[in-house]
Amino acid sequence: MTAIAVLGSTNMDLVAYVAKAPRLGETVTGRDFRTVPGGKGANQAVAAARSGAEVVMIGAVGADEFGVRLRSALAGAGVGTAALRTVEGASGTAHITVDDEGGNSIVVIPGANALVTSLEPGDAARIGAADSLLLQLELPLEAVLAGALAARAHGVRTVLTPAPAQPLPAELLAATDLLVPNEHEAAALTGLTDVHLAAAALLQDVPEVVVTLGAAGVLYAARGREPLAVPAPRVRAVDTTAAGDTFVGALAVALGEGRPMPAALRWASAAAALSVQRPGAQDSMPTRAQTDAFALSGRKPEPGPPPA
Ligand code: ATP
């Protein structure tokens, strides 16, 4: 079984649904409120576990009710939580307002995630035992860099999602094998809005890049190879939350199983296309069997949550 380590964030998403988002100083009455486990690290961990990998999550939750729920959501999805610390203070939260047009505004309060500034004893060994280490930028950069260097020292593939976009230290890029920005992050990192030019520019720093393009699929670029565009399956999207995280988790599993990159990209695209047809973040992520069936048949499966 493919082994994946994730060093990343766990957040409780606090989602308020309103007809129209309030302006500064304004109060509006909303329609609905939900608390949903999220955080890019936790999302990628759940995606990889559902895709059939053995996953360990390295990070932190707070000593609060959200921390208990975040841990049990991960455990319930089959993610190993022995390296998920409980620290003093609040868990990470994302305060999200979604309006009737589908637009959203988000305030993220890192909470416990901000306290992960280095690896703890045992983490390097956990990373070393994995096929890939999945990294994002919702933890302090020192921790992300420490994880990438530990992976590099053990010959473990590092997959970095550069979100939220921010300038990346040369040392982190030098320890990254595969960079997976969306098109906005690729533009922010390079200053180039043309996705082909942005991918080519990123190849100066990392050997392989996958730029995700929403419903348009992905563009894969690698040093010394022709770029490869993989279209997304045509589906009716109802909620694209965590589509990118679903894609990355599934891609890492497929690569860990030794699938060639084009096949791995198609399989991960199938997983992400399934996730956008269902509401939710972690709840919308397909199982390995569901992705296999969809990838093979190309048929649109029945909507609904994956089996527990
Ligand atoms: P998010 O922040 O919502 O997780 P993202 O901005 O990181 O997403 P996107 O590029 O929007 O990432 O989507 C990631 C992948 O998900 C796409 O490359 C594609 O494979 C799949 N995807 C997203 N939207 C759709 C869609 N409407 N139809 C089919 N596949 C989709």
py3Dmol code that shows the C-alpha trace and the ligand (Angstrom):
import py3Dmol

protein = """\
ATOM      1  CA  MET A   1       0.000   0.000   0.000  1.00  0.00           C
ATOM      2  CA  THR A   2       1.281   3.459  -0.856  1.00  0.00           C
ATOM      3  CA  ALA A   3       2.350   5.441   2.207  1.00  0.00           C
ATOM      4  CA  ILE A   4       1.736   9.174   2.278  1.00  0.00           C
ATOM      5  CA  ALA A   5       2.788  11.690   4.927  1.00  0.00           C
ATOM      6  CA  VAL A   6       1.084  15.064   5.138  1.00  0.00           C
ATOM      7  CA  LEU A   7       2.608  17.980   7.015  1.00  0.00           C
ATOM      8  CA  GLY A   8      -0.098  20.594   7.063  1.00  0.00           C
ATOM      9  CA  SER A   9      -3.063  22.413   8.490  1.00  0.00           C
ATOM     10  CA  THR A  10      -6.283  21.355  10.118  1.00  0.00           C
ATOM     11  CA  ASN A  11      -9.044  23.970  10.335  1.00  0.00           C
ATOM     12  CA  MET A  12     -12.663  23.971  11.314  1.00  0.00           C
ATOM     13  CA  ASP A  13     -14.529  25.774   8.539  1.00  0.00           C
ATOM     14  CA  LEU A  14     -17.334  27.907   9.982  1.00  0.00           C
ATOM     15  CA  VAL A  15     -19.590  28.570   7.022  1.00  0.00           C
ATOM     16  CA  ALA A  16     -22.366  31.193   7.047  1.00  0.00           C
ATOM     17  CA  TYR A  17     -24.770  31.196   4.097  1.00  0.00           C
ATOM     18  CA  VAL A  18     -26.265  34.601   3.277  1.00  0.00           C
ATOM     19  CA  ALA A  19     -28.196  36.124   0.381  1.00  0.00           C
ATOM     20  CA  LYS A  20     -25.714  38.962   0.157  1.00  0.00           C
ATOM     21  CA  ALA A  21     -22.479  39.349   2.137  1.00  0.00           C
ATOM     22  CA  PRO A  22     -22.456  42.259   4.612  1.00  0.00           C
ATOM     23  CA  ARG A  23     -20.434  45.367   3.820  1.00  0.00           C
ATOM     24  CA  LEU A  24     -18.116  46.808   6.478  1.00  0.00           C
ATOM     25  CA  GLY A  25     -20.236  47.971   9.424  1.00  0.00           C
ATOM     26  CA  GLU A  26     -23.372  46.199   8.146  1.00  0.00           C
ATOM     27  CA  THR A  27     -25.219  43.325   9.873  1.00  0.00           C
ATOM     28  CA  VAL A  28     -27.249  40.860   7.821  1.00  0.00           C
ATOM     29  CA  THR A  29     -29.351  37.847   8.792  1.00  0.00           C
ATOM     30  CA  GLY A  30     -28.045  34.655   7.262  1.00  0.00           C
ATOM     31  CA  ARG A  31     -29.887  31.539   6.155  1.00  0.00           C
ATOM     32  CA  ASP A  32     -27.759  28.638   7.392  1.00  0.00           C
ATOM     33  CA  PHE A  33     -24.581  27.827   9.317  1.00  0.00           C
ATOM     34  CA  ARG A  34     -22.356  24.752   9.193  1.00  0.00           C
ATOM     35  CA  THR A  35     -19.135  23.629  10.820  1.00  0.00           C
ATOM     36  CA  VAL A  36     -17.088  21.505   8.442  1.00  0.00           C
ATOM     37  CA  PRO A  37     -13.635  19.965   9.020  1.00  0.00           C
ATOM     38  CA  GLY A  38     -11.134  21.458   6.583  1.00  0.00           C
ATOM     39  CA  GLY A  39      -7.648  22.872   6.211  1.00  0.00           C
ATOM     40  CA  LYS A  40      -5.610  22.076   3.126  1.00  0.00           C
ATOM     41  CA  GLY A  41      -3.390  19.601   4.943  1.00  0.00           C
ATOM     42  CA  ALA A  42      -6.274  17.639   6.423  1.00  0.00           C
ATOM     43  CA  ASN A  43      -8.149  17.746   3.107  1.00  0.00           C
ATOM     44  CA  GLN A  44      -5.203  16.290   1.211  1.00  0.00           C
ATOM     45  CA  ALA A  45      -4.747  13.637   3.897  1.00  0.00           C
ATOM     46  CA  VAL A  46      -8.391  12.540   3.600  1.00  0.00           C
ATOM     47  CA  ALA A  47      -8.189  12.552  -0.208  1.00  0.00           C
ATOM     48  CA  ALA A  48      -5.116  10.307  -0.123  1.00  0.00           C
ATOM     49  CA  ALA A  49      -6.678   7.937   2.429  1.00  0.00           C
ATOM     50  CA  ARG A  50      -9.891   7.608   0.403  1.00  0.00           C
ATOM     51  CA  SER A  51      -7.718   6.997  -2.655  1.00  0.00           C
ATOM     52  CA  GLY A  52      -6.278   3.935  -0.951  1.00  0.00           C
ATOM     53  CA  ALA A  53      -3.085   5.070   0.772  1.00  0.00           C
ATOM     54  CA  GLU A  54      -1.853   4.610   4.304  1.00  0.00           C
ATOM     55  CA  VAL A  55      -1.663   8.218   5.494  1.00  0.00           C
ATOM     56  CA  VAL A  56      -0.076   9.941   8.477  1.00  0.00           C
ATOM     57  CA  MET A  57      -1.031  13.501   9.318  1.00  0.00           C
ATOM     58  CA  ILE A  58       1.590  15.696  10.989  1.00  0.00           C
ATOM     59  CA  GLY A  59       0.317  18.969  12.449  1.00  0.00           C
ATOM     60  CA  ALA A  60      -1.605  20.338  15.400  1.00  0.00           C
ATOM     61  CA  VAL A  61      -5.105  20.961  16.664  1.00  0.00           C
ATOM     62  CA  GLY A  62      -6.060  23.121  19.656  1.00  0.00           C
ATOM     63  CA  ALA A  63      -7.197  21.936  23.074  1.00  0.00           C
ATOM     64  CA  ASP A  64     -10.820  22.757  22.282  1.00  0.00           C
ATOM     65  CA  GLU A  65     -13.984  21.108  20.970  1.00  0.00           C
ATOM     66  CA  PHE A  66     -13.002  21.768  17.383  1.00  0.00           C
ATOM     67  CA  GLY A  67      -9.718  19.973  17.995  1.00  0.00           C
ATOM     68  CA  VAL A  68     -11.584  16.873  19.159  1.00  0.00           C
ATOM     69  CA  ARG A  69     -13.823  16.952  16.077  1.00  0.00           C
ATOM     70  CA  LEU A  70     -10.964  17.623  13.660  1.00  0.00           C
ATOM     71  CA  ARG A  71      -9.002  14.674  15.027  1.00  0.00           C
ATOM     72  CA  SER A  72     -11.965  12.322  14.901  1.00  0.00           C
ATOM     73  CA  ALA A  73     -12.865  13.397  11.351  1.00  0.00           C
ATOM     74  CA  LEU A  74      -9.362  12.447  10.235  1.00  0.00           C
ATOM     75  CA  ALA A  75      -9.379   9.180  12.163  1.00  0.00           C
ATOM     76  CA  GLY A  76     -12.824   8.394  10.757  1.00  0.00           C
ATOM     77  CA  ALA A  77     -11.444   8.806   7.249  1.00  0.00           C
ATOM     78  CA  GLY A  78      -8.668   6.340   8.061  1.00  0.00           C
ATOM     79  CA  VAL A  79      -5.881   8.924   8.491  1.00  0.00           C
ATOM     80  CA  GLY A  80      -3.252   8.185  11.170  1.00  0.00           C
ATOM     81  CA  THR A  81      -3.365  10.890  13.849  1.00  0.00           C
ATOM     82  CA  ALA A  82      -0.546   9.801  16.203  1.00  0.00           C
ATOM     83  CA  ALA A  83       1.586  12.718  14.930  1.00  0.00           C
ATOM     84  CA  LEU A  84      -1.246  15.231  15.177  1.00  0.00           C
ATOM     85  CA  ARG A  85      -0.445  17.174  18.339  1.00  0.00           C
ATOM     86  CA  THR A  86      -2.979  18.792  20.647  1.00  0.00           C
ATOM     87  CA  VAL A  87      -1.571  22.162  21.724  1.00  0.00           C
ATOM     88  CA  GLU A  88      -2.753  24.828  24.158  1.00  0.00           C
ATOM     89  CA  GLY A  89      -5.223  27.317  22.707  1.00  0.00           C
ATOM     90  CA  ALA A  90      -7.657  27.311  19.821  1.00  0.00           C
ATOM     91  CA  SER A  91      -7.753  25.098  16.761  1.00  0.00           C
ATOM     92  CA  GLY A  92      -7.375  26.740  13.378  1.00  0.00           C
ATOM     93  CA  THR A  93     -10.624  28.161  12.045  1.00  0.00           C
ATOM     94  CA  ALA A  94     -11.764  29.487   8.674  1.00  0.00           C
ATOM     95  CA  HIS A  95     -14.691  31.899   8.873  1.00  0.00           C
ATOM     96  CA  ILE A  96     -16.413  31.664   5.512  1.00  0.00           C
ATOM     97  CA  THR A  97     -19.347  33.677   4.203  1.00  0.00           C
ATOM     98  CA  VAL A  98     -20.987  32.243   1.092  1.00  0.00           C
ATOM     99  CA  ASP A  99     -23.527  34.370  -0.779  1.00  0.00           C
ATOM    100  CA  ASP A 100     -26.310  33.314  -3.149  1.00  0.00           C
ATOM    101  CA  GLU A 101     -24.089  33.952  -6.181  1.00  0.00           C
ATOM    102  CA  GLY A 102     -21.628  31.349  -4.829  1.00  0.00           C
ATOM    103  CA  GLY A 103     -19.100  34.096  -4.020  1.00  0.00           C
ATOM    104  CA  ASN A 104     -17.268  33.808  -0.729  1.00  0.00           C
ATOM    105  CA  SER A 105     -15.076  35.761   1.649  1.00  0.00           C
ATOM    106  CA  ILE A 106     -12.853  33.992   4.131  1.00  0.00           C
ATOM    107  CA  VAL A 107     -10.979  34.918   7.305  1.00  0.00           C
ATOM    108  CA  VAL A 108      -8.502  32.236   8.385  1.00  0.00           C
ATOM    109  CA  ILE A 109      -7.238  32.251  11.959  1.00  0.00           C
ATOM    110  CA  PRO A 110      -4.341  29.783  12.075  1.00  0.00           C
ATOM    111  CA  GLY A 111      -4.621  28.994  15.809  1.00  0.00           C
ATOM    112  CA  ALA A 112      -2.829  25.725  16.546  1.00  0.00           C
ATOM    113  CA  ASN A 113      -1.407  25.588  13.019  1.00  0.00           C
ATOM    114  CA  ALA A 114       0.739  28.653  13.762  1.00  0.00           C
ATOM    115  CA  LEU A 115       2.431  26.763  16.602  1.00  0.00           C
ATOM    116  CA  VAL A 116       3.831  24.128  14.234  1.00  0.00           C
ATOM    117  CA  THR A 117       7.208  25.723  13.575  1.00  0.00           C
ATOM    118  CA  SER A 118       9.421  22.631  13.480  1.00  0.00           C
ATOM    119  CA  LEU A 119       9.293  18.851  13.342  1.00  0.00           C
ATOM    120  CA  GLU A 120       8.782  16.902  16.560  1.00  0.00           C
ATOM    121  CA  PRO A 121      10.774  13.787  17.489  1.00  0.00           C
ATOM    122  CA  GLY A 122       9.619  10.919  15.299  1.00  0.00           C
ATOM    123  CA  ASP A 123       8.309  13.120  12.482  1.00  0.00           C
ATOM    124  CA  ALA A 124      11.411  12.776  10.305  1.00  0.00           C
ATOM    125  CA  ALA A 125      11.150   8.980  10.573  1.00  0.00           C
ATOM    126  CA  ARG A 126       7.433   9.118   9.662  1.00  0.00           C
ATOM    127  CA  ILE A 127       8.270  11.234   6.635  1.00  0.00           C
ATOM    128  CA  GLY A 128      11.144   8.925   5.742  1.00  0.00           C
ATOM    129  CA  ALA A 129       8.803   5.916   5.719  1.00  0.00           C
ATOM    130  CA  ALA A 130       6.472   7.528   3.154  1.00  0.00           C
ATOM    131  CA  ASP A 131       6.490   7.470  -0.643  1.00  0.00           C
ATOM    132  CA  SER A 132       5.525  11.143  -0.788  1.00  0.00           C
ATOM    133  CA  LEU A 133       5.270  14.079   1.590  1.00  0.00           C
ATOM    134  CA  LEU A 134       2.407  16.485   0.855  1.00  0.00           C
ATOM    135  CA  LEU A 135       3.037  20.105   1.841  1.00  0.00           C
ATOM    136  CA  GLN A 136       0.974  23.295   1.578  1.00  0.00           C
ATOM    137  CA  LEU A 137       1.540  26.809   2.940  1.00  0.00           C
ATOM    138  CA  GLU A 138      -0.974  26.952   5.800  1.00  0.00           C
ATOM    139  CA  LEU A 139       1.733  26.148   8.380  1.00  0.00           C
ATOM    140  CA  PRO A 140       4.678  28.440   9.196  1.00  0.00           C
ATOM    141  CA  LEU A 141       7.292  28.302   6.432  1.00  0.00           C
ATOM    142  CA  GLU A 142       9.971  27.044   8.872  1.00  0.00           C
ATOM    143  CA  ALA A 143       7.969  23.869   9.412  1.00  0.00           C
ATOM    144  CA  VAL A 144       7.238  23.389   5.719  1.00  0.00           C
ATOM    145  CA  LEU A 145      10.930  23.762   4.959  1.00  0.00           C
ATOM    146  CA  ALA A 146      11.935  21.373   7.758  1.00  0.00           C
ATOM    147  CA  GLY A 147       9.524  18.785   6.361  1.00  0.00           C
ATOM    148  CA  ALA A 148      10.781  19.201   2.812  1.00  0.00           C
ATOM    149  CA  LEU A 149      14.404  18.845   3.924  1.00  0.00           C
ATOM    150  CA  ALA A 150      13.579  15.708   5.939  1.00  0.00           C
ATOM    151  CA  ALA A 151      11.852  14.226   2.901  1.00  0.00           C
ATOM    152  CA  ARG A 152      14.763  15.134   0.670  1.00  0.00           C
ATOM    153  CA  ALA A 153      17.234  13.543   3.112  1.00  0.00           C
ATOM    154  CA  HIS A 154      15.268  10.272   2.900  1.00  0.00           C
ATOM    155  CA  GLY A 155      14.704  10.356  -0.864  1.00  0.00           C
ATOM    156  CA  VAL A 156      10.946  10.878  -0.388  1.00  0.00           C
ATOM    157  CA  ARG A 157       9.023  12.725  -3.132  1.00  0.00           C
ATOM    158  CA  THR A 158       7.906  16.198  -2.004  1.00  0.00           C
ATOM    159  CA  VAL A 159       4.666  17.557  -3.461  1.00  0.00           C
ATOM    160  CA  LEU A 160       4.067  21.230  -2.642  1.00  0.00           C
ATOM    161  CA  THR A 161       0.748  23.035  -3.088  1.00  0.00           C
ATOM    162  CA  PRO A 162       1.801  26.719  -2.913  1.00  0.00           C
ATOM    163  CA  ALA A 163      -1.430  27.929  -1.296  1.00  0.00           C
ATOM    164  CA  PRO A 164      -2.081  30.488   0.018  1.00  0.00           C
ATOM    165  CA  ALA A 165       0.279  32.005  -2.569  1.00  0.00           C
ATOM    166  CA  GLN A 166       3.341  33.694  -1.148  1.00  0.00           C
ATOM    167  CA  PRO A 167       6.972  34.111  -2.217  1.00  0.00           C
ATOM    168  CA  LEU A 168       8.817  30.806  -1.788  1.00  0.00           C
ATOM    169  CA  PRO A 169      12.337  30.617  -0.356  1.00  0.00           C
ATOM    170  CA  ALA A 170      14.899  29.168  -2.775  1.00  0.00           C
ATOM    171  CA  GLU A 171      15.743  26.460  -0.224  1.00  0.00           C
ATOM    172  CA  LEU A 172      12.129  25.213  -0.231  1.00  0.00           C
ATOM    173  CA  LEU A 173      11.913  25.183  -4.025  1.00  0.00           C
ATOM    174  CA  ALA A 174      15.228  23.316  -4.163  1.00  0.00           C
ATOM    175  CA  ALA A 175      13.699  20.587  -1.959  1.00  0.00           C
ATOM    176  CA  THR A 176      10.462  20.357  -3.990  1.00  0.00           C
ATOM    177  CA  ASP A 177      10.005  17.599  -6.564  1.00  0.00           C
ATOM    178  CA  LEU A 178       6.510  18.442  -7.786  1.00  0.00           C
ATOM    179  CA  LEU A 179       4.832  21.850  -7.487  1.00  0.00           C
ATOM    180  CA  VAL A 180       1.032  21.923  -7.890  1.00  0.00           C
ATOM    181  CA  PRO A 181      -0.276  25.511  -8.082  1.00  0.00           C
ATOM    182  CA  ASN A 182      -3.656  26.502  -9.420  1.00  0.00           C
ATOM    183  CA  GLU A 183      -3.534  29.060 -12.224  1.00  0.00           C
ATOM    184  CA  HIS A 184      -3.822  32.023  -9.826  1.00  0.00           C
ATOM    185  CA  GLU A 185      -0.979  30.747  -7.669  1.00  0.00           C
ATOM    186  CA  ALA A 186       1.146  30.066 -10.766  1.00  0.00           C
ATOM    187  CA  ALA A 187       0.558  33.668 -11.874  1.00  0.00           C
ATOM    188  CA  ALA A 188       1.289  35.051  -8.393  1.00  0.00           C
ATOM    189  CA  LEU A 189       4.552  33.087  -8.172  1.00  0.00           C
ATOM    190  CA  THR A 190       5.815  34.102 -11.615  1.00  0.00           C
ATOM    191  CA  GLY A 191       4.062  37.357 -12.498  1.00  0.00           C
ATOM    192  CA  LEU A 192       2.956  35.609 -15.722  1.00  0.00           C
ATOM    193  CA  THR A 193      -0.722  35.123 -16.560  1.00  0.00           C
ATOM    194  CA  ASP A 194      -0.080  32.843 -19.546  1.00  0.00           C
ATOM    195  CA  VAL A 195      -0.166  29.390 -17.967  1.00  0.00           C
ATOM    196  CA  HIS A 196       2.369  27.871 -20.393  1.00  0.00           C
ATOM    197  CA  LEU A 197       4.849  30.678 -19.739  1.00  0.00           C
ATOM    198  CA  ALA A 198       4.233  30.459 -15.981  1.00  0.00           C
ATOM    199  CA  ALA A 199       4.812  26.693 -15.966  1.00  0.00           C
ATOM    200  CA  ALA A 200       8.007  27.124 -17.999  1.00  0.00           C
ATOM    201  CA  ALA A 201       9.220  29.785 -15.559  1.00  0.00           C
ATOM    202  CA  LEU A 202       8.499  27.537 -12.555  1.00  0.00           C
ATOM    203  CA  LEU A 203      10.606  24.771 -14.140  1.00  0.00           C
ATOM    204  CA  GLN A 204      13.647  26.923 -13.487  1.00  0.00           C
ATOM    205  CA  ASP A 205      13.141  26.163  -9.790  1.00  0.00           C
ATOM    206  CA  VAL A 206      11.507  22.711  -9.633  1.00  0.00           C
ATOM    207  CA  PRO A 207      11.762  19.674 -11.923  1.00  0.00           C
ATOM    208  CA  GLU A 208       8.016  19.077 -12.379  1.00  0.00           C
ATOM    209  CA  VAL A 209       4.937  21.306 -12.280  1.00  0.00           C
ATOM    210  CA  VAL A 210       1.212  20.583 -12.530  1.00  0.00           C
ATOM    211  CA  VAL A 211      -0.929  23.705 -12.912  1.00  0.00           C
ATOM    212  CA  THR A 212      -4.580  22.993 -12.125  1.00  0.00           C
ATOM    213  CA  LEU A 213      -7.055  24.876 -14.302  1.00  0.00           C
ATOM    214  CA  GLY A 214     -10.448  24.102 -12.783  1.00  0.00           C
ATOM    215  CA  ALA A 215     -12.930  22.734 -15.334  1.00  0.00           C
ATOM    216  CA  ALA A 216     -10.229  23.077 -18.010  1.00  0.00           C
ATOM    217  CA  GLY A 217      -8.136  20.305 -16.398  1.00  0.00           C
ATOM    218  CA  VAL A 218      -4.396  20.500 -15.782  1.00  0.00           C
ATOM    219  CA  LEU A 219      -1.177  21.415 -17.540  1.00  0.00           C
ATOM    220  CA  TYR A 220       1.836  19.220 -16.717  1.00  0.00           C
ATOM    221  CA  ALA A 221       5.338  20.481 -17.411  1.00  0.00           C
ATOM    222  CA  ALA A 222       8.678  18.812 -16.736  1.00  0.00           C
ATOM    223  CA  ARG A 223      12.216  19.773 -17.568  1.00  0.00           C
ATOM    224  CA  GLY A 224      13.262  18.480 -20.972  1.00  0.00           C
ATOM    225  CA  ARG A 225       9.777  17.224 -21.912  1.00  0.00           C
ATOM    226  CA  GLU A 226       6.897  18.552 -24.003  1.00  0.00           C
ATOM    227  CA  PRO A 227       4.123  20.002 -21.803  1.00  0.00           C
ATOM    228  CA  LEU A 228       1.054  17.783 -21.492  1.00  0.00           C
ATOM    229  CA  ALA A 229      -2.503  19.153 -21.171  1.00  0.00           C
ATOM    230  CA  VAL A 230      -4.973  16.755 -19.530  1.00  0.00           C
ATOM    231  CA  PRO A 231      -8.601  17.888 -19.883  1.00  0.00           C
ATOM    232  CA  ALA A 232     -10.969  17.396 -16.949  1.00  0.00           C
ATOM    233  CA  PRO A 233     -13.919  15.021 -17.378  1.00  0.00           C
ATOM    234  CA  ARG A 234     -17.045  17.005 -18.261  1.00  0.00           C
ATOM    235  CA  VAL A 235     -19.312  16.983 -15.249  1.00  0.00           C
ATOM    236  CA  ARG A 236     -21.935  19.179 -13.639  1.00  0.00           C
ATOM    237  CA  ALA A 237     -20.107  20.883 -10.779  1.00  0.00           C
ATOM    238  CA  VAL A 238     -22.147  21.770  -7.707  1.00  0.00           C
ATOM    239  CA  ASP A 239     -19.328  22.610  -5.254  1.00  0.00           C
ATOM    240  CA  THR A 240     -15.649  22.881  -6.170  1.00  0.00           C
ATOM    241  CA  THR A 241     -14.437  23.289  -2.571  1.00  0.00           C
ATOM    242  CA  ALA A 242     -11.292  21.211  -2.063  1.00  0.00           C
ATOM    243  CA  ALA A 243     -11.189  20.062  -5.695  1.00  0.00           C
ATOM    244  CA  GLY A 244      -7.512  20.954  -5.758  1.00  0.00           C
ATOM    245  CA  ASP A 245      -6.817  19.036  -2.555  1.00  0.00           C
ATOM    246  CA  THR A 246      -8.691  15.997  -3.859  1.00  0.00           C
ATOM    247  CA  PHE A 247      -6.596  16.153  -7.022  1.00  0.00           C
ATOM    248  CA  VAL A 248      -3.278  16.364  -5.132  1.00  0.00           C
ATOM    249  CA  GLY A 249      -4.127  13.550  -2.714  1.00  0.00           C
ATOM    250  CA  ALA A 250      -5.177  11.225  -5.526  1.00  0.00           C
ATOM    251  CA  LEU A 251      -2.207  12.170  -7.702  1.00  0.00           C
ATOM    252  CA  ALA A 252       0.278  11.366  -4.938  1.00  0.00           C
ATOM    253  CA  VAL A 253      -1.321   7.951  -4.431  1.00  0.00           C
ATOM    254  CA  ALA A 254      -1.256   7.137  -8.145  1.00  0.00           C
ATOM    255  CA  LEU A 255       2.393   8.199  -8.437  1.00  0.00           C
ATOM    256  CA  GLY A 256       3.278   6.223  -5.306  1.00  0.00           C
ATOM    257  CA  GLU A 257       1.822   3.140  -6.987  1.00  0.00           C
ATOM    258  CA  GLY A 258       4.218   3.676  -9.855  1.00  0.00           C
ATOM    259  CA  ARG A 259       1.695   4.822 -12.445  1.00  0.00           C
ATOM    260  CA  PRO A 260       3.290   6.900 -15.205  1.00  0.00           C
ATOM    261  CA  MET A 261       2.556  10.626 -14.893  1.00  0.00           C
ATOM    262  CA  PRO A 262      -0.064  10.836 -17.724  1.00  0.00           C
ATOM    263  CA  ALA A 263      -2.084   7.965 -16.227  1.00  0.00           C
ATOM    264  CA  ALA A 264      -1.703   9.377 -12.723  1.00  0.00           C
ATOM    265  CA  LEU A 265      -2.950  12.779 -13.922  1.00  0.00           C
ATOM    266  CA  ARG A 266      -6.008  11.204 -15.552  1.00  0.00           C
ATOM    267  CA  TRP A 267      -6.840   9.207 -12.431  1.00  0.00           C
ATOM    268  CA  ALA A 268      -6.463  12.254 -10.165  1.00  0.00           C
ATOM    269  CA  SER A 269      -8.613  14.285 -12.588  1.00  0.00           C
ATOM    270  CA  ALA A 270     -11.313  11.630 -12.296  1.00  0.00           C
ATOM    271  CA  ALA A 271     -11.173  11.837  -8.484  1.00  0.00           C
ATOM    272  CA  ALA A 272     -11.409  15.651  -8.546  1.00  0.00           C
ATOM    273  CA  ALA A 273     -14.244  15.591 -11.084  1.00  0.00           C
ATOM    274  CA  LEU A 274     -16.180  13.266  -8.789  1.00  0.00           C
ATOM    275  CA  SER A 275     -15.604  15.571  -5.809  1.00  0.00           C
ATOM    276  CA  VAL A 276     -17.026  18.663  -7.552  1.00  0.00           C
ATOM    277  CA  GLN A 277     -20.318  16.861  -8.194  1.00  0.00           C
ATOM    278  CA  ARG A 278     -20.969  16.613  -4.458  1.00  0.00           C
ATOM    279  CA  PRO A 279     -21.329  19.348  -1.844  1.00  0.00           C
ATOM    280  CA  GLY A 280     -18.731  19.668   0.893  1.00  0.00           C
ATOM    281  CA  ALA A 281     -14.970  19.371   1.248  1.00  0.00           C
ATOM    282  CA  GLN A 282     -13.753  16.138   2.857  1.00  0.00           C
ATOM    283  CA  ASP A 283     -17.239  14.636   2.557  1.00  0.00           C
ATOM    284  CA  SER A 284     -17.170  15.085  -1.205  1.00  0.00           C
ATOM    285  CA  MET A 285     -13.986  13.088  -1.773  1.00  0.00           C
ATOM    286  CA  PRO A 286     -14.418   9.787  -3.618  1.00  0.00           C
ATOM    287  CA  THR A 287     -13.166   6.382  -2.562  1.00  0.00           C
ATOM    288  CA  ARG A 288     -10.614   4.547  -4.648  1.00  0.00           C
ATOM    289  CA  ALA A 289     -13.309   2.211  -6.010  1.00  0.00           C
ATOM    290  CA  GLN A 290     -15.465   5.163  -7.054  1.00  0.00           C
ATOM    291  CA  THR A 291     -12.557   6.842  -8.828  1.00  0.00           C
ATOM    292  CA  ASP A 292     -11.589   3.568 -10.528  1.00  0.00           C
ATOM    293  CA  ALA A 293     -15.140   3.051 -11.761  1.00  0.00           C
ATOM    294  CA  PHE A 294     -15.462   6.618 -13.012  1.00  0.00           C
ATOM    295  CA  ALA A 295     -12.015   6.649 -14.633  1.00  0.00           C
ATOM    296  CA  LEU A 296     -12.721   3.377 -16.447  1.00  0.00           C
ATOM    297  CA  SER A 297     -16.248   4.058 -17.600  1.00  0.00           C
ATOM    298  CA  GLY A 298     -16.215   7.822 -17.927  1.00  0.00           C
ATOM    299  CA  ARG A 299     -19.833   7.544 -16.845  1.00  0.00           C
ATOM    300  CA  LYS A 300     -21.302  10.040 -14.454  1.00  0.00           C
ATOM    301  CA  PRO A 301     -21.869   8.167 -11.175  1.00  0.00           C
ATOM    302  CA  GLU A 302     -24.872   8.654  -8.948  1.00  0.00           C
ATOM    303  CA  PRO A 303     -24.355  11.720  -6.773  1.00  0.00           C
ATOM    304  CA  GLY A 304     -24.138  11.202  -3.026  1.00  0.00           C
ATOM    305  CA  PRO A 305     -21.617  10.834  -0.257  1.00  0.00           C
ATOM    306  CA  PRO A 306     -19.049   8.047  -0.452  1.00  0.00           C
ATOM    307  CA  PRO A 307     -19.631   5.000   1.706  1.00  0.00           C
ATOM    308  CA  ALA A 308     -18.131   5.268   5.193  1.00  0.00           C
TER     309      ALA A 308
END
"""
ligand_1 = """\
31
ATP
P -9.913 24.509 -4.554
O -9.251 25.738 -4.004
O -11.408 24.623 -4.705
O -9.492 23.263 -3.879
P -8.150 24.911 -6.726
O -8.338 26.330 -7.157
O -6.954 24.579 -5.902
O -9.452 24.348 -6.057
P -8.844 24.001 -9.382
O -7.844 24.271 -10.442
O -10.057 24.863 -9.336
O -8.062 23.973 -8.001
O -9.345 22.493 -9.475
C -8.470 21.410 -9.247
C -8.809 20.279 -10.176
O -10.136 19.829 -9.886
C -8.844 20.657 -11.651
O -7.561 20.608 -12.231
C -9.784 19.587 -12.196
O -9.075 18.371 -12.361
C -10.793 19.429 -11.070
N -11.947 20.310 -11.286
C -12.198 21.520 -10.742
N -13.350 22.047 -11.202
C -13.866 21.126 -12.062
C -15.035 21.040 -12.878
N -15.932 22.036 -12.911
N -15.219 19.941 -13.632
C -14.337 18.922 -13.607
N -13.209 18.934 -12.871
C -12.977 20.007 -12.114
"""
view = py3Dmol.view(width=600, height=400)
view.addModel(protein, "pdb")
view.setStyle({"model": 0}, {"cartoon": {"style": "trace"}})
view.addModel(ligand_1, "xyz")
view.setStyle({"model": 1}, {"stick": {}})
view.zoomTo()
view.show()
